[in-house]
Amino acid sequence: MDIRKRCFSGLPTCLLAVTLLLVACTKEGNTIYQTNPEEEKPSTAPLVTVIYGPNSLGDRSYCDKIYRGIEAAANKHGIRTLQLMPESTEQGLAYLEMMFQQMENAQDSVRRLFITPSPVYDEFIRKNNRRLEKNPNADLLYMETTTPLEGKGSTLYIDYYGAMYMSGYLVNYAHLTLVTLLLANPYTQSVTEAGEGFLAGFNDIPLRPTQSLELHVRYLSDEPSGGFTIADTTAMRIFEEEKKSIKAGGTISFVPVCGGAMHAIIRILRTMNGSDSYVGIDGDMTGDKDFCIFSTLKHIDRLMEDYVGLWLNGTMPKHQTFGLADGATDVVITDYAKKFLWNDTRLWDNGLNMDSIRQVAIRKEGERYGK
């Protein structure tokens, strides 16, 4: 997918003049569009600006779904968008600082919503969000946190525990020797809670069909916000280490809760062209039927489109947490996978019922939040 950033001459000249904000990049890093602030009169249409985490667009999962949701909202409501992907955390913080400065001094009446879907900006957001109170036309949506902001701004969190519980339960029934849970780092809340859900589901099965099935848990980084991108050489090393840990002829399925790093693992699996597999994360990857045994979904694209509408209507809530019960997450498995990748297709007729597993997962997820 060609991820593109929309830039508009309706932004104030002082902001567009900054070279940092003029260059838009695809996931390959190519400059695709530059704006000229002299081309037309500034627009007064509402503007939604998204500042992603470093090098996160092009992950073909979470961030790309945010992008699509924002653009769908733009087409629906006739608003402008500016989607920025910095090359580093420092550059992302520079984007935020310049925009906050501009909003403090803005004299126009243009409505603006700033969205930050990355925890790398947590400290800055919590220290500076009150600065937006000086501008009644500016608002903020900070995602992937369960802790509401003090002062101006809304927060949004998608709880992955329930869907990942389902994944951990289901993976027991696949033709596997080893399941390797790959987590980006031990600090990012959405990652760690997804891991906890998977482990709970994996261990909650009454009688494991394959008694010898092993589970490994690996972190790709020990740095906060790290592990969301890795080189193919690193992915190959991980693959080889995991293969060496099992008997010859054994099969592995990787569960990569690590953003764009997931695709390095997938590339290696395809290169090896064996019987090893993966569980799709965030997006529906079941079309990759030779390698993806099922997908764990996060419908962030739908939520983004809905939230932009709420903002435009002045009804964006202070905080909301969504999960499996709300339809914000789910698990999808194809009939092909049931037939060829699982121990016994009769399981689906004799008790391995997705709706029943989903209800258990919803209850488990709700118990954590007292729902």
BELTA-V304893 format. One record per backbone hydrogen bond with DSSP energy under -1.0 kcal/mol. NH is the residue of the N-H (numbers start at 1). CO is the residue of the C=O. If there is no record, write none. Layout:
NH&CO / NH&CO
//
This chain:
3&1 / 11&8 / 15&12 / 16&12 / 17&13 / 18&15 / 21&18 / 22&19 / 26&30 / 29&26 / 32&24 / 39&36 / 47&111 / 48&80 / 49&113 / 50&82 / 51&115 / 52&84 / 55&86 / 56&53 / 65&61 / 66&62 / 67&63 / 68&64 / 69&65 / 70&66 / 71&67 / 72&68 / 73&69 / 74&70 / 75&71 / 76&72 / 77&73 / 78&74 / 80&46 / 82&48 / 84&50 / 92&88 / 93&89 / 94&90 / 95&91 / 96&92 / 97&93 / 98&94 / 99&95 / 100&96 / 101&97 / 102&98 / 103&99 / 104&100 / 105&101 / 112&137 / 113&47 / 114&139 / 115&49 / 116&141 / 121&118 / 122&119 / 125&121 / 126&122 / 127&123 / 128&124 / 129&125 / 131&128 / 132&129 / 133&130 / 134&131 / 135&132 / 138&135 / 139&112 / 141&114 / 142&154 / 143&116 / 144&156 / 145&156 / 154&140 / 155&318 / 156&142 / 157&320 / 159&322 / 164&160 / 165&161 / 166&162 / 167&163 / 168&164 / 169&165 / 170&166 / 171&167 / 173&170 / 174&171 / 175&341 / 176&174 / 177&251 / 178&251 / 179&214 / 180&253 / 181&216 / 182&255 / 183&218 / 184&257 / 192&188 / 193&189 / 194&190 / 195&191 / 196&192 / 197&193 / 198&194 / 199&195 / 200&196 / 201&197 / 202&198 / 203&199 / 213&210 / 214&177 / 216&179 / 218&181 / 220&183 / 226&223 / 235&231 / 236&232 / 237&233 / 238&234 / 239&235 / 240&236 / 241&237 / 242&238 / 243&239 / 244&240 / 246&243 / 250&247 / 253&178 / 254&277 / 255&180 / 257&182 / 257&255 / 258&256 / 261&228 / 261&258 / 262&259 / 263&260 / 265&261 / 266&262 / 267&263 / 268&264 / 269&265 / 270&266 / 271&267 / 272&268 / 273&269 / 277&252 / 278&291 / 279&254 / 280&294 / 282&296 / 283&281 / 288&285 / 289&287 / 291&288 / 292&288 / 293&278 / 295&332 / 296&280 / 297&330 / 298&282 / 299&328 / 300&298 / 303&299 / 304&300 / 305&301 / 306&302 / 307&303 / 308&304 / 309&305 / 310&306 / 311&307 / 312&308 / 313&309 / 314&311 / 315&310 / 320&155 / 322&157 / 327&324 / 328&323 / 330&297 / 332&295 / 338&334 / 339&335 / 340&336 / 341&337 / 343&173 / 347&344 / 348&345 / 349&346 / 350&346 / 352&347 / 353&351 / 357&353 / 358&354 / 359&355 / 360&356 / 361&357 / 362&358 / 363&359 / 364&360 / 365&361 / 366&362 / 367&363 / 371&366
//
